Amino acid sequence: MMRGQINRLKTDRGFGFIRSANGEDVFFHRSAVVDNDFDRLREGQEVTFESESSPRGARAKNVKVVA
């Protein structure tokens, strides 16, 4: 699992970006959020996630807010 911070959210479009510990921005879709409601996420929250490759670059899955 990687750690990062929610950098940007587009709640009206259902996606956002996580700034990983190494400084990379990783895309995530609302369907990747686990144990939390996407609409309750806020920029600056710390999260853990797994990264996978996609045709458009890195994509996060299993996104969980750090308590």
PDB file of N, CA, C, O and CB in Angstrom:
ATOM      1  N   MET A   1       0.842  -1.186   0.000  1.00  0.00           N
ATOM      2  CA  MET A   1       0.000   0.000   0.000  1.00  0.00           C
ATOM      3  C   MET A   1       0.878   1.238   0.000  1.00  0.00           C
ATOM      4  O   MET A   1       1.907   1.302   0.674  1.00  0.00           O
ATOM      5  CB  MET A   1      -0.953   0.004   1.215  1.00  0.00           C
ATOM      6  N   MET A   2       0.449   2.198  -0.761  1.00  0.00           N
ATOM      7  CA  MET A   2       1.131   3.486  -0.817  1.00  0.00           C
ATOM      8  C   MET A   2       0.344   4.493   0.013  1.00  0.00           C
ATOM      9  O   MET A   2      -0.837   4.290   0.297  1.00  0.00           O
ATOM     10  CB  MET A   2       1.289   3.978  -2.289  1.00  0.00           C
ATOM     11  N   ARG A   3       1.003   5.572   0.396  1.00  0.00           N
ATOM     12  CA  ARG A   3       0.345   6.656   1.142  1.00  0.00           C
ATOM     13  C   ARG A   3       0.420   7.919   0.306  1.00  0.00           C
ATOM     14  O   ARG A   3       1.345   8.126  -0.479  1.00  0.00           O
ATOM     15  CB  ARG A   3       1.008   6.877   2.550  1.00  0.00           C
ATOM     16  N   GLY A   4      -0.577   8.746   0.502  1.00  0.00           N
ATOM     17  CA  GLY A   4      -0.591  10.029  -0.186  1.00  0.00           C
ATOM     18  C   GLY A   4      -1.659  10.927   0.396  1.00  0.00           C
ATOM     19  O   GLY A   4      -2.277  10.617   1.414  1.00  0.00           O
ATOM     20  N   GLN A   5      -1.862  12.049  -0.274  1.00  0.00           N
ATOM     21  CA  GLN A   5      -2.816  13.042   0.181  1.00  0.00           C
ATOM     22  C   GLN A   5      -3.694  13.439  -1.003  1.00  0.00           C
ATOM     23  O   GLN A   5      -3.200  13.620  -2.116  1.00  0.00           O
ATOM     24  CB  GLN A   5      -2.093  14.283   0.793  1.00  0.00           C
ATOM     25  N   ILE A   6      -4.988  13.571  -0.760  1.00  0.00           N
ATOM     26  CA  ILE A   6      -5.882  13.988  -1.833  1.00  0.00           C
ATOM     27  C   ILE A   6      -5.496  15.401  -2.246  1.00  0.00           C
ATOM     28  O   ILE A   6      -5.505  16.332  -1.441  1.00  0.00           O
ATOM     29  CB  ILE A   6      -7.382  13.917  -1.389  1.00  0.00           C
ATOM     30  N   ASN A   7      -5.163  15.530  -3.504  1.00  0.00           N
ATOM     31  CA  ASN A   7      -4.645  16.786  -4.026  1.00  0.00           C
ATOM     32  C   ASN A   7      -5.733  17.620  -4.695  1.00  0.00           C
ATOM     33  O   ASN A   7      -5.827  18.827  -4.475  1.00  0.00           O
ATOM     34  CB  ASN A   7      -3.527  16.516  -5.008  1.00  0.00           C
ATOM     35  N   ARG A   8      -6.548  16.968  -5.508  1.00  0.00           N
ATOM     36  CA  ARG A   8      -7.640  17.652  -6.210  1.00  0.00           C
ATOM     37  C   ARG A   8      -8.836  16.726  -6.284  1.00  0.00           C
ATOM     38  O   ARG A   8      -8.692  15.518  -6.478  1.00  0.00           O
ATOM     39  CB  ARG A   8      -7.205  18.099  -7.635  1.00  0.00           C
ATOM     40  N   LEU A   9     -10.020  17.303  -6.128  1.00  0.00           N
ATOM     41  CA  LEU A   9     -11.263  16.543  -6.252  1.00  0.00           C
ATOM     42  C   LEU A   9     -12.181  17.226  -7.255  1.00  0.00           C
ATOM     43  O   LEU A   9     -12.310  18.450  -7.257  1.00  0.00           O
ATOM     44  CB  LEU A   9     -11.966  16.400  -4.879  1.00  0.00           C
ATOM     45  N   LYS A  10     -12.798  16.452  -8.080  1.00  0.00           N
ATOM     46  CA  LYS A  10     -13.836  16.916  -9.002  1.00  0.00           C
ATOM     47  C   LYS A  10     -15.100  16.141  -8.638  1.00  0.00           C
ATOM     48  O   LYS A  10     -15.484  15.197  -9.330  1.00  0.00           O
ATOM     49  CB  LYS A  10     -13.423  16.700 -10.533  1.00  0.00           C
ATOM     50  N   THR A  11     -15.746  16.556  -7.534  1.00  0.00           N
ATOM     51  CA  THR A  11     -16.883  15.799  -7.013  1.00  0.00           C
ATOM     52  C   THR A  11     -18.033  15.737  -8.006  1.00  0.00           C
ATOM     53  O   THR A  11     -18.751  14.739  -8.054  1.00  0.00           O
ATOM     54  CB  THR A  11     -17.365  16.411  -5.713  1.00  0.00           C
ATOM     55  N   ASP A  12     -18.219  16.782  -8.796  1.00  0.00           N
ATOM     56  CA  ASP A  12     -19.303  16.780  -9.769  1.00  0.00           C
ATOM     57  C   ASP A  12     -19.055  15.784 -10.903  1.00  0.00           C
ATOM     58  O   ASP A  12     -19.990  15.380 -11.593  1.00  0.00           O
ATOM     59  CB  ASP A  12     -19.490  18.174 -10.339  1.00  0.00           C
ATOM     60  N   ARG A  13     -17.809  15.397 -11.089  1.00  0.00           N
ATOM     61  CA  ARG A  13     -17.463  14.453 -12.162  1.00  0.00           C
ATOM     62  C   ARG A  13     -17.054  13.080 -11.635  1.00  0.00           C
ATOM     63  O   ARG A  13     -16.871  12.146 -12.415  1.00  0.00           O
ATOM     64  CB  ARG A  13     -16.340  15.021 -13.004  1.00  0.00           C
ATOM     65  N   GLY A  14     -16.909  12.952 -10.299  1.00  0.00           N
ATOM     66  CA  GLY A  14     -16.665  11.641  -9.703  1.00  0.00           C
ATOM     67  C   GLY A  14     -15.235  11.138  -9.747  1.00  0.00           C
ATOM     68  O   GLY A  14     -15.005   9.929  -9.782  1.00  0.00           O
ATOM     69  N   PHE A  15     -14.266  12.052  -9.745  1.00  0.00           N
ATOM     70  CA  PHE A  15     -12.877  11.609  -9.714  1.00  0.00           C
ATOM     71  C   PHE A  15     -12.006  12.629  -9.003  1.00  0.00           C
ATOM     72  O   PHE A  15     -12.457  13.721  -8.657  1.00  0.00           O
ATOM     73  CB  PHE A  15     -12.357  11.366 -11.132  1.00  0.00           C
ATOM     74  N   GLY A  16     -10.750  12.255  -8.792  1.00  0.00           N
ATOM     75  CA  GLY A  16      -9.801  13.150  -8.153  1.00  0.00           C
ATOM     76  C   GLY A  16      -8.385  12.658  -8.388  1.00  0.00           C
ATOM     77  O   GLY A  16      -8.145  11.716  -9.143  1.00  0.00           O
ATOM     78  N   PHE A  17      -7.452  13.328  -7.714  1.00  0.00           N
ATOM     79  CA  PHE A  17      -6.041  12.982  -7.828  1.00  0.00           C
ATOM     80  C   PHE A  17      -5.422  12.933  -6.441  1.00  0.00           C
ATOM     81  O   PHE A  17      -5.738  13.740  -5.568  1.00  0.00           O
ATOM     82  CB  PHE A  17      -5.290  13.993  -8.728  1.00  0.00           C
ATOM     83  N   ILE A  18      -4.536  11.969  -6.264  1.00  0.00           N
ATOM     84  CA  ILE A  18      -3.801  11.800  -5.013  1.00  0.00           C
ATOM     85  C   ILE A  18      -2.351  12.153  -5.294  1.00  0.00           C
ATOM     86  O   ILE A  18      -1.772  11.689  -6.276  1.00  0.00           O
ATOM     87  CB  ILE A  18      -3.938  10.337  -4.445  1.00  0.00           C
ATOM     88  N   ARG A  19      -1.765  12.974  -4.434  1.00  0.00           N
ATOM     89  CA  ARG A  19      -0.327  13.250  -4.525  1.00  0.00           C
ATOM     90  C   ARG A  19       0.365  12.197  -3.683  1.00  0.00           C
ATOM     91  O   ARG A  19       0.243  12.194  -2.458  1.00  0.00           O
ATOM     92  CB  ARG A  19       0.036  14.719  -4.038  1.00  0.00           C
ATOM     93  N   SER A  20       1.093  11.299  -4.339  1.00  0.00           N
ATOM     94  CA  SER A  20       1.757  10.210  -3.627  1.00  0.00           C
ATOM     95  C   SER A  20       2.980  10.739  -2.884  1.00  0.00           C
ATOM     96  O   SER A  20       3.399  11.878  -3.089  1.00  0.00           O
ATOM     97  CB  SER A  20       2.164   9.086  -4.605  1.00  0.00           C
ATOM     98  N   ALA A  21       3.544   9.904  -2.023  1.00  0.00           N
ATOM     99  CA  ALA A  21       4.707  10.293  -1.224  1.00  0.00           C
ATOM    100  C   ALA A  21       5.903  10.656  -2.107  1.00  0.00           C
ATOM    101  O   ALA A  21       6.758  11.441  -1.697  1.00  0.00           O
ATOM    102  CB  ALA A  21       5.090   9.163  -0.269  1.00  0.00           C
ATOM    103  N   ASN A  22       5.968  10.091  -3.312  1.00  0.00           N
ATOM    104  CA  ASN A  22       7.090  10.411  -4.205  1.00  0.00           C
ATOM    105  C   ASN A  22       6.800  11.613  -5.101  1.00  0.00           C
ATOM    106  O   ASN A  22       7.591  11.926  -5.991  1.00  0.00           O
ATOM    107  CB  ASN A  22       7.427   9.207  -5.068  1.00  0.00           C
ATOM    108  N   GLY A  23       5.665  12.292  -4.871  1.00  0.00           N
ATOM    109  CA  GLY A  23       5.347  13.513  -5.606  1.00  0.00           C
ATOM    110  C   GLY A  23       4.547  13.323  -6.881  1.00  0.00           C
ATOM    111  O   GLY A  23       4.234  14.300  -7.561  1.00  0.00           O
ATOM    112  N   GLU A  24       4.211  12.086  -7.218  1.00  0.00           N
ATOM    113  CA  GLU A  24       3.445  11.792  -8.433  1.00  0.00           C
ATOM    114  C   GLU A  24       1.948  11.995  -8.172  1.00  0.00           C
ATOM    115  O   GLU A  24       1.449  11.617  -7.112  1.00  0.00           O
ATOM    116  CB  GLU A  24       3.720  10.339  -8.918  1.00  0.00           C
ATOM    117  N   ASP A  25       1.236  12.587  -9.127  1.00  0.00           N
ATOM    118  CA  ASP A  25      -0.219  12.695  -9.052  1.00  0.00           C
ATOM    119  C   ASP A  25      -0.834  11.438  -9.645  1.00  0.00           C
ATOM    120  O   ASP A  25      -0.539  11.066 -10.781  1.00  0.00           O
ATOM    121  CB  ASP A  25      -0.731  13.965  -9.792  1.00  0.00           C
ATOM    122  N   VAL A  26      -1.694  10.784  -8.862  1.00  0.00           N
ATOM    123  CA  VAL A  26      -2.314   9.522  -9.280  1.00  0.00           C
ATOM    124  C   VAL A  26      -3.823   9.733  -9.364  1.00  0.00           C
ATOM    125  O   VAL A  26      -4.448  10.167  -8.396  1.00  0.00           O
ATOM    126  CB  VAL A  26      -1.964   8.355  -8.286  1.00  0.00           C
ATOM    127  N   PHE A  27      -4.400   9.428 -10.510  1.00  0.00           N
ATOM    128  CA  PHE A  27      -5.836   9.547 -10.747  1.00  0.00           C
ATOM    129  C   PHE A  27      -6.591   8.506  -9.927  1.00  0.00           C
ATOM    130  O   PHE A  27      -6.100   7.393  -9.739  1.00  0.00           O
ATOM    131  CB  PHE A  27      -6.158   9.388 -12.249  1.00  0.00           C
ATOM    132  N   PHE A  28      -7.788   8.858  -9.434  1.00  0.00           N
ATOM    133  CA  PHE A  28      -8.676   7.846  -8.870  1.00  0.00           C
ATOM    134  C   PHE A  28     -10.127   8.195  -9.197  1.00  0.00           C
ATOM    135  O   PHE A  28     -10.506   9.364  -9.269  1.00  0.00           O
ATOM    136  CB  PHE A  28      -8.474   7.729  -7.336  1.00  0.00           C
ATOM    137  N   HIS A  29     -10.922   7.151  -9.391  1.00  0.00           N
ATOM    138  CA  HIS A  29     -12.352   7.276  -9.681  1.00  0.00           C
ATOM    139  C   HIS A  29     -13.119   6.972  -8.403  1.00  0.00           C
ATOM    140  O   HIS A  29     -12.629   6.249  -7.535  1.00  0.00           O
ATOM    141  CB  HIS A  29     -12.792   6.317 -10.847  1.00  0.00           C
ATOM    142  N   ARG A  30     -14.322   7.524  -8.289  1.00  0.00           N
ATOM    143  CA  ARG A  30     -15.135   7.303  -7.087  1.00  0.00           C
ATOM    144  C   ARG A  30     -15.333   5.823  -6.783  1.00  0.00           C
ATOM    145  O   ARG A  30     -15.488   5.460  -5.617  1.00  0.00           O
ATOM    146  CB  ARG A  30     -16.487   7.971  -7.244  1.00  0.00           C
ATOM    147  N   SER A  31     -15.332   4.965  -7.789  1.00  0.00           N
ATOM    148  CA  SER A  31     -15.517   3.525  -7.574  1.00  0.00           C
ATOM    149  C   SER A  31     -14.312   2.876  -6.888  1.00  0.00           C
ATOM    150  O   SER A  31     -14.414   1.741  -6.423  1.00  0.00           O
ATOM    151  CB  SER A  31     -15.779   2.834  -8.904  1.00  0.00           C
ATOM    152  N   ALA A  32     -13.170   3.575  -6.815  1.00  0.00           N
ATOM    153  CA  ALA A  32     -11.969   3.033  -6.181  1.00  0.00           C
ATOM    154  C   ALA A  32     -11.941   3.282  -4.677  1.00  0.00           C
ATOM    155  O   ALA A  32     -11.076   2.748  -3.982  1.00  0.00           O
ATOM    156  CB  ALA A  32     -10.735   3.634  -6.817  1.00  0.00           C
ATOM    157  N   VAL A  33     -12.875   4.084  -4.162  1.00  0.00           N
ATOM    158  CA  VAL A  33     -12.888   4.439  -2.743  1.00  0.00           C
ATOM    159  C   VAL A  33     -13.539   3.313  -1.943  1.00  0.00           C
ATOM    160  O   VAL A  33     -14.646   2.873  -2.254  1.00  0.00           O
ATOM    161  CB  VAL A  33     -13.638   5.782  -2.513  1.00  0.00           C
ATOM    162  N   VAL A  34     -12.834   2.857  -0.908  1.00  0.00           N
ATOM    163  CA  VAL A  34     -13.281   1.756  -0.058  1.00  0.00           C
ATOM    164  C   VAL A  34     -13.539   2.291   1.351  1.00  0.00           C
ATOM    165  O   VAL A  34     -12.790   3.139   1.837  1.00  0.00           O
ATOM    166  CB  VAL A  34     -12.226   0.602  -0.032  1.00  0.00           C
ATOM    167  N   ASP A  35     -14.578   1.810   2.000  1.00  0.00           N
ATOM    168  CA  ASP A  35     -14.869   2.140   3.398  1.00  0.00           C
ATOM    169  C   ASP A  35     -15.170   3.618   3.643  1.00  0.00           C
ATOM    170  O   ASP A  35     -15.032   4.087   4.773  1.00  0.00           O
ATOM    171  CB  ASP A  35     -13.715   1.732   4.252  1.00  0.00           C
ATOM    172  N   ASN A  36     -15.570   4.349   2.630  1.00  0.00           N
ATOM    173  CA  ASN A  36     -15.903   5.751   2.808  1.00  0.00           C
ATOM    174  C   ASN A  36     -16.761   6.179   1.617  1.00  0.00           C
ATOM    175  O   ASN A  36     -16.728   5.558   0.554  1.00  0.00           O
ATOM    176  CB  ASN A  36     -14.610   6.636   2.935  1.00  0.00           C
ATOM    177  N   ASP A  37     -17.515   7.233   1.813  1.00  0.00           N
ATOM    178  CA  ASP A  37     -18.349   7.780   0.754  1.00  0.00           C
ATOM    179  C   ASP A  37     -17.536   8.824  -0.015  1.00  0.00           C
ATOM    180  O   ASP A  37     -16.971   9.732   0.595  1.00  0.00           O
ATOM    181  CB  ASP A  37     -19.661   8.401   1.335  1.00  0.00           C
ATOM    182  N   PHE A  38     -17.470   8.710  -1.319  1.00  0.00           N
ATOM    183  CA  PHE A  38     -16.700   9.642  -2.145  1.00  0.00           C
ATOM    184  C   PHE A  38     -17.072  11.089  -1.845  1.00  0.00           C
ATOM    185  O   PHE A  38     -16.197  11.954  -1.787  1.00  0.00           O
ATOM    186  CB  PHE A  38     -16.922   9.344  -3.629  1.00  0.00           C
ATOM    187  N   ASP A  39     -18.351  11.358  -1.655  1.00  0.00           N
ATOM    188  CA  ASP A  39     -18.810  12.731  -1.433  1.00  0.00           C
ATOM    189  C   ASP A  39     -18.353  13.313  -0.096  1.00  0.00           C
ATOM    190  O   ASP A  39     -18.490  14.516   0.126  1.00  0.00           O
ATOM    191  CB  ASP A  39     -20.313  12.779  -1.508  1.00  0.00           C
ATOM    192  N   ARG A  40     -17.817  12.490   0.789  1.00  0.00           N
ATOM    193  CA  ARG A  40     -17.314  12.972   2.084  1.00  0.00           C
ATOM    194  C   ARG A  40     -15.811  13.230   2.060  1.00  0.00           C
ATOM    195  O   ARG A  40     -15.259  13.739   3.036  1.00  0.00           O
ATOM    196  CB  ARG A  40     -17.638  11.965   3.178  1.00  0.00           C
ATOM    197  N   LEU A  41     -15.141  12.888   0.961  1.00  0.00           N
ATOM    198  CA  LEU A  41     -13.708  13.129   0.851  1.00  0.00           C
ATOM    199  C   LEU A  41     -13.432  14.625   0.737  1.00  0.00           C
ATOM    200  O   LEU A  41     -14.257  15.382   0.225  1.00  0.00           O
ATOM    201  CB  LEU A  41     -13.123  12.379  -0.359  1.00  0.00           C
ATOM    202  N   ARG A  42     -12.282  15.033   1.211  1.00  0.00           N
ATOM    203  CA  ARG A  42     -11.867  16.431   1.162  1.00  0.00           C
ATOM    204  C   ARG A  42     -10.403  16.521   0.726  1.00  0.00           C
ATOM    205  O   ARG A  42      -9.599  15.638   1.026  1.00  0.00           O
ATOM    206  CB  ARG A  42     -12.070  17.113   2.541  1.00  0.00           C
ATOM    207  N   GLU A  43     -10.079  17.578   0.030  1.00  0.00           N
ATOM    208  CA  GLU A  43      -8.691  17.820  -0.343  1.00  0.00           C
ATOM    209  C   GLU A  43      -7.863  17.941   0.919  1.00  0.00           C
ATOM    210  O   GLU A  43      -8.290  18.554   1.898  1.00  0.00           O
ATOM    211  CB  GLU A  43      -8.555  19.091  -1.218  1.00  0.00           C
ATOM    212  N   GLY A  44      -6.677  17.355   0.893  1.00  0.00           N
ATOM    213  CA  GLY A  44      -5.782  17.378   2.043  1.00  0.00           C
ATOM    214  C   GLY A  44      -5.858  16.146   2.917  1.00  0.00           C
ATOM    215  O   GLY A  44      -4.979  15.931   3.752  1.00  0.00           O
ATOM    216  N   GLN A  45      -6.898  15.321   2.746  1.00  0.00           N
ATOM    217  CA  GLN A  45      -7.001  14.101   3.554  1.00  0.00           C
ATOM    218  C   GLN A  45      -5.902  13.125   3.157  1.00  0.00           C
ATOM    219  O   GLN A  45      -5.543  13.002   1.986  1.00  0.00           O
ATOM    220  CB  GLN A  45      -8.394  13.442   3.388  1.00  0.00           C
ATOM    221  N   GLU A  46      -5.377  12.431   4.173  1.00  0.00           N
ATOM    222  CA  GLU A  46      -4.369  11.420   3.931  1.00  0.00           C
ATOM    223  C   GLU A  46      -5.064  10.091   3.621  1.00  0.00           C
ATOM    224  O   GLU A  46      -6.042   9.719   4.269  1.00  0.00           O
ATOM    225  CB  GLU A  46      -3.417  11.285   5.152  1.00  0.00           C
ATOM    226  N   VAL A  47      -4.538   9.387   2.619  1.00  0.00           N
ATOM    227  CA  VAL A  47      -5.128   8.121   2.192  1.00  0.00           C
ATOM    228  C   VAL A  47      -4.038   7.089   1.930  1.00  0.00           C
ATOM    229  O   VAL A  47      -2.869   7.420   1.732  1.00  0.00           O
ATOM    230  CB  VAL A  47      -5.989   8.321   0.931  1.00  0.00           C
ATOM    231  N   THR A  48      -4.461   5.825   1.938  1.00  0.00           N
ATOM    232  CA  THR A  48      -3.621   4.743   1.441  1.00  0.00           C
ATOM    233  C   THR A  48      -4.286   4.228   0.172  1.00  0.00           C
ATOM    234  O   THR A  48      -5.499   4.348   0.003  1.00  0.00           O
ATOM    235  CB  THR A  48      -3.435   3.593   2.516  1.00  0.00           C
ATOM    236  N   PHE A  49      -3.482   3.655  -0.716  1.00  0.00           N
ATOM    237  CA  PHE A  49      -4.019   3.166  -1.983  1.00  0.00           C
ATOM    238  C   PHE A  49      -3.023   2.230  -2.650  1.00  0.00           C
ATOM    239  O   PHE A  49      -1.853   2.161  -2.274  1.00  0.00           O
ATOM    240  CB  PHE A  49      -4.361   4.339  -2.918  1.00  0.00           C
ATOM    241  N   GLU A  50      -3.512   1.527  -3.634  1.00  0.00           N
ATOM    242  CA  GLU A  50      -2.666   0.708  -4.502  1.00  0.00           C
ATOM    243  C   GLU A  50      -2.649   1.393  -5.857  1.00  0.00           C
ATOM    244  O   GLU A  50      -3.636   2.006  -6.266  1.00  0.00           O
ATOM    245  CB  GLU A  50      -3.188  -0.785  -4.609  1.00  0.00           C
ATOM    246  N   SER A  51      -1.535   1.289  -6.544  1.00  0.00           N
ATOM    247  CA  SER A  51      -1.403   1.928  -7.850  1.00  0.00           C
ATOM    248  C   SER A  51      -1.330   0.859  -8.938  1.00  0.00           C
ATOM    249  O   SER A  51      -0.684  -0.176  -8.775  1.00  0.00           O
ATOM    250  CB  SER A  51      -0.147   2.841  -7.894  1.00  0.00           C
ATOM    251  N   GLU A  52      -2.005   1.134 -10.042  1.00  0.00           N
ATOM    252  CA  GLU A  52      -1.941   0.236 -11.191  1.00  0.00           C
ATOM    253  C   GLU A  52      -1.743   1.083 -12.444  1.00  0.00           C
ATOM    254  O   GLU A  52      -2.078   2.268 -12.464  1.00  0.00           O
ATOM    255  CB  GLU A  52      -3.233  -0.646 -11.302  1.00  0.00           C
ATOM    256  N   SER A  53      -1.204   0.474 -13.472  1.00  0.00           N
ATOM    257  CA  SER A  53      -0.994   1.178 -14.733  1.00  0.00           C
ATOM    258  C   SER A  53      -2.269   1.170 -15.555  1.00  0.00           C
ATOM    259  O   SER A  53      -3.022   0.197 -15.557  1.00  0.00           O
ATOM    260  CB  SER A  53       0.158   0.543 -15.527  1.00  0.00           C
ATOM    261  N   SER A  54      -2.496   2.267 -16.250  1.00  0.00           N
ATOM    262  CA  SER A  54      -3.612   2.348 -17.189  1.00  0.00           C
ATOM    263  C   SER A  54      -3.077   3.025 -18.449  1.00  0.00           C
ATOM    264  O   SER A  54      -1.979   3.582 -18.427  1.00  0.00           O
ATOM    265  CB  SER A  54      -4.846   3.138 -16.576  1.00  0.00           C
ATOM    266  N   PRO A  55      -3.828   2.988 -19.535  1.00  0.00           N
ATOM    267  CA  PRO A  55      -3.355   3.633 -20.765  1.00  0.00           C
ATOM    268  C   PRO A  55      -3.053   5.125 -20.594  1.00  0.00           C
ATOM    269  O   PRO A  55      -2.277   5.692 -21.364  1.00  0.00           O
ATOM    270  CB  PRO A  55      -4.383   3.455 -21.853  1.00  0.00           C
ATOM    271  N   ARG A  56      -3.660   5.758 -19.593  1.00  0.00           N
ATOM    272  CA  ARG A  56      -3.452   7.191 -19.381  1.00  0.00           C
ATOM    273  C   ARG A  56      -2.468   7.506 -18.252  1.00  0.00           C
ATOM    274  O   ARG A  56      -2.267   8.675 -17.921  1.00  0.00           O
ATOM    275  CB  ARG A  56      -4.770   7.851 -19.088  1.00  0.00           C
ATOM    276  N   GLY A  57      -1.861   6.493 -17.664  1.00  0.00           N
ATOM    277  CA  GLY A  57      -0.910   6.703 -16.566  1.00  0.00           C
ATOM    278  C   GLY A  57      -1.323   5.951 -15.320  1.00  0.00           C
ATOM    279  O   GLY A  57      -2.133   5.026 -15.377  1.00  0.00           O
ATOM    280  N   ALA A  58      -0.762   6.353 -14.200  1.00  0.00           N
ATOM    281  CA  ALA A  58      -1.042   5.669 -12.931  1.00  0.00           C
ATOM    282  C   ALA A  58      -2.487   5.916 -12.501  1.00  0.00           C
ATOM    283  O   ALA A  58      -3.038   7.002 -12.677  1.00  0.00           O
ATOM    284  CB  ALA A  58      -0.065   6.145 -11.827  1.00  0.00           C
ATOM    285  N   ARG A  59      -3.079   4.861 -11.928  1.00  0.00           N
ATOM    286  CA  ARG A  59      -4.463   4.927 -11.460  1.00  0.00           C
ATOM    287  C   ARG A  59      -4.526   4.252 -10.095  1.00  0.00           C
ATOM    288  O   ARG A  59      -3.975   3.167  -9.909  1.00  0.00           O
ATOM    289  CB  ARG A  59      -5.451   4.247 -12.478  1.00  0.00           C
ATOM    290  N   ALA A  60      -5.197   4.893  -9.144  1.00  0.00           N
ATOM    291  CA  ALA A  60      -5.302   4.340  -7.793  1.00  0.00           C
ATOM    292  C   ALA A  60      -6.508   3.415  -7.678  1.00  0.00           C
ATOM    293  O   ALA A  60      -7.540   3.631  -8.313  1.00  0.00           O
ATOM    294  CB  ALA A  60      -5.401   5.469  -6.755  1.00  0.00           C
ATOM    295  N   LYS A  61      -6.357   2.383  -6.857  1.00  0.00           N
ATOM    296  CA  LYS A  61      -7.468   1.507  -6.506  1.00  0.00           C
ATOM    297  C   LYS A  61      -7.387   1.245  -5.015  1.00  0.00           C
ATOM    298  O   LYS A  61      -6.348   1.489  -4.401  1.00  0.00           O
ATOM    299  CB  LYS A  61      -7.436   0.169  -7.323  1.00  0.00           C
ATOM    300  N   ASN A  62      -8.461   0.756  -4.426  1.00  0.00           N
ATOM    301  CA  ASN A  62      -8.525   0.473  -2.981  1.00  0.00           C
ATOM    302  C   ASN A  62      -8.111   1.692  -2.151  1.00  0.00           C
ATOM    303  O   ASN A  62      -7.282   1.585  -1.248  1.00  0.00           O
ATOM    304  CB  ASN A  62      -7.623  -0.725  -2.630  1.00  0.00           C
ATOM    305  N   VAL A  63      -8.694   2.839  -2.465  1.00  0.00           N
ATOM    306  CA  VAL A  63      -8.383   4.085  -1.767  1.00  0.00           C
ATOM    307  C   VAL A  63      -9.097   4.085  -0.412  1.00  0.00           C
ATOM    308  O   VAL A  63     -10.315   3.919  -0.345  1.00  0.00           O
ATOM    309  CB  VAL A  63      -8.803   5.330  -2.621  1.00  0.00           C
ATOM    310  N   LYS A  64      -8.325   4.274   0.669  1.00  0.00           N
ATOM    311  CA  LYS A  64      -8.891   4.293   2.023  1.00  0.00           C
ATOM    312  C   LYS A  64      -8.360   5.510   2.763  1.00  0.00           C
ATOM    313  O   LYS A  64      -7.169   5.816   2.701  1.00  0.00           O
ATOM    314  CB  LYS A  64      -8.548   2.983   2.799  1.00  0.00           C
ATOM    315  N   VAL A  65      -9.255   6.204   3.466  1.00  0.00           N
ATOM    316  CA  VAL A  65      -8.854   7.350   4.273  1.00  0.00           C
ATOM    317  C   VAL A  65      -8.125   6.852   5.507  1.00  0.00           C
ATOM    318  O   VAL A  65      -8.571   5.900   6.148  1.00  0.00           O
ATOM    319  CB  VAL A  65     -10.080   8.216   4.668  1.00  0.00           C
ATOM    320  N   VAL A  66      -7.010   7.484   5.846  1.00  0.00           N
ATOM    321  CA  VAL A  66      -6.250   7.147   7.044  1.00  0.00           C
ATOM    322  C   VAL A  66      -6.943   7.789   8.231  1.00  0.00           C
ATOM    323  O   VAL A  66      -7.164   9.000   8.248  1.00  0.00           O
ATOM    324  CB  VAL A  66      -4.763   7.616   6.935  1.00  0.00           C
ATOM    325  N   ALA A  67      -7.284   6.979   9.224  1.00  0.00           N
ATOM    326  CA  ALA A  67      -8.009   7.488  10.408  1.00  0.00           C
ATOM    327  C   ALA A  67      -7.104   8.290  11.309  1.00  0.00           C
ATOM    328  O   ALA A  67      -7.547   8.788  12.344  1.00  0.00           O
ATOM    329  CB  ALA A  67      -8.622   6.338  11.201  1.00  0.00           C
TER     330      ALA A  67
END
